[in-house]
Amino acid sequence: MTMPPEPRGRTSGAHFRTLLGAGVLAVITFLHPGELSNQNFAAEPLSQKDEFAQRLQEPHTGLVDGRSLRLALQIVSRHQNQPSRHINTWIDRRVNPDSLVSPGSLGPTRYASLCKIAASAGCVCYPVDNCVVIGRPAWVAELSRHIFSHTDDAAPNRRPKRGAAGNPVDLHWPDLTTPNEALEIVRGHIDDRRAAVPAAGAFPHDLWPETLLRDISPQLAVQLIAGQFLDVRETDENQSPFARTYQFAGAQDDLESIRNLDPNLRVDVSGGRLRLQATPAAHQAFCRRMLAIPQGDSPAGQPVPAGANALEILKQNERVFSLEVTDKPAGPLIQALVAQLGLQCQFDPAANPQLEKRVSLSAVDQTLWQLVRLITDQASLKIDAAGDKLRVSANN
């Protein structure tokens, strides 16, 4: 997608509050527990075995400093040539997607990159079913709690396959679509007429950007649209707990690290699954830790032979990354890449013109060594071993 909703045609504050008082009452009622009994889309536990979690754990790195929030998120979430690796994202309409971000070096996973970009804009991330919601901490907390307070992800049900009534579909609407038009697009994919859906014309008149949500539950899409109009205030109530089930190797080892965020955290472990009753901030921190480990890797990374120099460590690491950069200086970019392995560069002062050369590249599933070579080739640089460092000099 994926960028929802930053309105381009906002109503004035007084008129907007009037609309909220009338039209959006239906939305708030829709989100009330009593109205969600038919809306439960049986969210699954977030598990490392599921394709969505695996996409979030794909290795990733890069630099997007100076880009808009919208474009930076798109760089991480979209795979132009591999649509199956698309990550759905949904942005708080109260966040300016055109604000510039400077998150520094991204990675080590796509989810970690999304979190760093969001944090640079004063936002947080949280994965909901197969969509990452991004926005103000209070809004993400409120939306997450609404969704998971009324779904039973502890049940053994799996996500239904595409094709049955109300099952996951691809949703798309063009630029300048209104929330009510988006709702009608989603409504067309809901066969169960008993499902609780806001009435036509329930939402204020915003103009939303082009949006693509792949393989998403229509019921969840309705909740995301309605969630843009939640009446969120910055209060302690935003940290009311909710329960969610997770399935990640070594998850129990990380629980102590999030107890500082939620001393009242409750844990139930059964059948390899871990169910957390915790505050939204604790759930977010837990996901950041679990999804920052590249799929199939341990936090320590791959072992290297004893006595290997820095260049051998770089060449022998087989983890693959995706990288997209435009007009960035070669030297800092090389350092950002090798830092993924804890390595440092030793730059030859005589190579300053080459180190400052601006480079651009887009690469998918390349090792760090392959990415570094792409940069050094563009900038006429070479890399040699210098003990535990990498010596970067001009390729004369």
N, C-alpha and C positions, 0 to 999 in steps of 0.2 A: 504494500500500500504505500505509501501507506500512511499517509500522514493525515489523521484527522485533524481535527477541526480547530483551526483558528479562524474565527469569522472575519470576513472582509467588509461586511456591511453591518456593524453593530448598531443596535438601537441605543438611544440615550439612557442614562441610568434610571431616571424616574419612570420612563415608559417601559423599560426592561423589567423593573420591579412589578409594574402593573401586570405585565404579561405573565410573570412568574406566579403572581397571585391567582390568576385565572387559568390560563392554559396549562401551566406546568403542574397544577394540582393533580391532574390526571397522571402525570409522570411519577410524582411522589407516591401517589396511591398505588400505582403499578408496582413500585419497588417495595411496598409494604409487605411484610411476611404473609399477611392474609391473601394477597393477590398473587403470590408466587407459587402456589401449590401446583398450578398447571404449567409453570414456567421452568421447572427444574430440568436442566439439560444434563444432569448426572455427570458433572465434571469428574474426570479421572484424577487419581493421584498423580502428582508430578513425579515422573520416574525417569531414571537414566536410560531405561529400555525403550522409551517412546521416541518417535522421530522428532517431535518438536524439541524435546530436551536435548537431543543429539545435535540438532541444528544450532541451538543456543550454545552448546559446548564446542562447536567447531573452532579450531584455532584461528585467531585473527590478530592482526596488528595494523598499524598505520598511523598517520597524522592527518587530522582534519581541522587544525587550528585556523581560525579566520573564516570558516564556513558558517552558514546559517544552521540553526538547530535542525530544521527540516532536512536540509541536504546532507548534513553529517549523519543523521539517523538513516536516511535512505542509502547512503554509501555502505553502511553496515548491514542493513536489513534486506537489501535487494540483491538478487543474482540474476542479471539480465539474461545470461545464457543458460541458466539452470533454475527454472521457475520452482522446481520442487524444493529448493533450498531457501525460498522466500520466508522471511520472518514477519508475521503480522505485527504492526504496532498501532497504538491508539493514543493520541495526544490530547491532553487536557485542553479544552477550548479557551481556558483562561491563561494559557501560556503562549507567548509570542513566538511562533515558529521561525520568524525571520531574524530573531536575535542571534548575534554572532557568539560562537562558542570557542573555547580554547582548552580542551581537555588534556592536552599533552599526548604522550605516547599511549596508544590504544592497546587492548588485549589484556590477557592472553587468549580470551575467547570472544565470540561475537556478543554474548550477553554481557561480559565484562566491559566491552567497548560501548555498548548501549548505555550501561550504567554510568560510565565515565563521562559520556557526552551529556547525559541527563543531568548529572551532578554539576557540570559546568554551567548549566542553565538554571541551577537552583531547584532541580527536579529529582524525583526518584523513579525507579522502575519496579514492576512486579509482574511476573508471568501469570496470566489468567487463562486457563484452558490452553488454547494454542495462540494466544495473543499477548504481547507485552504492553501493559498500560504504562504511560509515562506522563508525569505531571507533578503538580504541587503535592507535597507530602500528605497534607490533609485530604486532598481529593482522592489520591490513590488509596489511602487508608479507608476512606468511606466507601468507595466503589468496591474495593476488595471485600470489605466486610459484608456489604449488601449481597454480593454474589455468593460468597462461601458460607454465609449464615443460612442459606436456603438451598444448598446443594449437598448431596451425600456422596462425597468422593471416597468414603471408606467402603462403599459397596463394591462388590467384585465385578460390576458391569464394566465392559469395555466400551470405548466410543463406537457408536454404530457406524457401519460402512455407508459410504455415499450411495444414495439412491432411494432409501426409504423416506417416508414422510418426515420432514423436519430435520433430516440428517445433514451433516456438514456439506456446504456448498461453497462455490466461489462467488463473492459479491464484488461488484464494481459500480461506482458511480462517477460521473465526469466532474470536472472543475465547475464551481459555482452551483453545486447541488445544495438545496436547502435540507435541514434536518427532516422535515416532513416528507420530502421527496425520497430521501434515503430510507426512511421508515417504510414507505410504500414499496420500495425495491425489495426490502427484506421481507415484508409481509407476503409478497408473491411467492416466497419459498416456504411459507409455513402452511402446511396442509391441515393441521389441527385447528379448526375454527374455534375450539374452546380455549385455545391459548390466550393468556392475558397479554394484550398488545395495546399500547396507548391509542386513543382515538385519533382519527385523521385531524390534522391541524393543531395538534396538542402543543407543538413546540414554537418558540419564538422564531422570527425570520433571521436566520444566519445564512451566510454563503460559505460553504465548505469546499475544501480543495478536492482534487481527484483522489479517490480512495480505492484501494484493492485489498480485499481480505480473502485469503485463500483457505479453502477447506475449513470453514468456520461454521459453528452451529448458528442457525438463524436466531434461535432464542438468545444466545449470547450476544449476537449483533444487536438485537433489540435492547438488551440491557446496557450495552456500551453506548448506544445512541442516547437512551434515556439518562444514562449516567452523566452525560455532559451537562445536565441541568440540575444535578443534585445541589441542594442548598448547603454548601460546606462552609463551616466557620472554623477558625483556628482555635480549638478548645481541647481540653484534656479528653473529651469524649472521642476524639479522633484515634485514641489509642486503646479503645475497647477491644478486647481480644476476640478472635474467631479461630475455628479449628480447620486444619487442612492436613491431608496425608501426603507424605513424600516417600520416595524409594530411591535412595542413593547409597552406594557403598561407602562405609565409613562415616555415615551421617551422624551417628551417635557421638563420634569423637569431637564434633564441632559444637555440641550443644552448650558446653560450658562457656564458650566464647560469646554466646548470645544471651546468656542469663543476666549479664550486666544491663542489657537493654530491657529485659523483662524478668525480674526476680520471681514473678508468680507463674512463669512458664510451666505448663503441664505437658507431660510426654507419655504416650502410650505406644509401646513397641509390640508388633504382632506380625508374624509371617514375613519378616524382612521389611515390613513397612513401619514408618514412624509417623505417628499422628501428633501434631503440635497444636496445643491450645495456647495461643500467644498473641501479643500485640502485633499490629501491622508492621511496625518497625522491626520487630524480631523476625517475622516471616521474611521481610525484605532482606535482612542481613543474612539469614540462613540461605536464601536462594543465591545471593551474591557469592557466598562461599562455595556452595555446591556447583554452581554453574560457571565459576571461574577456573575450574579444572578441565582442561581440554579432554574430550572424549577419549577414553582408553589410556590416559596418562595418570600418573600420580603427581602430586604437587612437586615432588623433587625432580621430575623429568627423567630423561633417559640416562642410564649409567654410561660413563666414559672410561676408557682405559686409564689406569694409574699412570701419571707422568705425562699425559697428553697435553700439548700446548694449546693455546687459545684457538689457533687456526684449525687444528684437528678437531677440537670440540665443536666448532662451528660447522665444519664439513660433515661430521659424523652424525649430527642431529637430524633425524628423519621426520620430525614433526612438520606438517605442512600448514601454511598460513595463506590467507587471502589479504591482498593489500591494494589499496587504491589511493594514490596521492597525485596532486596536481601542483606543479610549480613550487616545490619545496627544495631547500638547499641540501645538497648531497651529504655533507658531513654529519649534521644532526640527525638525518634520516638513517644513516648507517649505524650511528650510535644507538638510536632508539631500537633498531632491529636486534642488534647483538645483545642489547641489555635484556632481552627476553631469556637469554641463557646466563645472565649474570656476568657478561664479559664487558671489558672496557677497551676503548680505542686510544691509540697514541697517534695523534695527527702530526704529520710533517709540516712545519710552518711554511716550507717552500711550496706546498701544495694548496695554499689558501685559495688561489683563484679557482682551482678544480673543486675544492671542498665547498665553495660558495655557489657553485653552478646549480641552477634550478633544474630539477628533474621532474618528470611526470611518468607514471606507469600505472597499469591496472593488471593485476595478476591473481590467479586463483589456484589454490592447492600447490603452492611452491614451498620448498624448504627455505629456511632462513639464508642458507648459503646461496641458493638460486636467486633469491630476492636481492641480496647484497651484490651479487654479480651483475644483475640488471642495472643496478644503480651505478656501480663502478664503471661499467661499459659506457653509460651515458655521459659520465662526468670525467672520463679519462683518468681513472684512479686505479690503484692496485693495492692488494692487501697481502701482508706477509706476517709470519709469526714473530712475536717479540716477547717470548716467555709466556706469562699469563695475560698478555695484552695483544691486541691486534694493531700492527703498524700500518697506517693508511698513508700512502704517498702518491705522487703524480706518476702516471704511467707514460714515461717519456719514450 
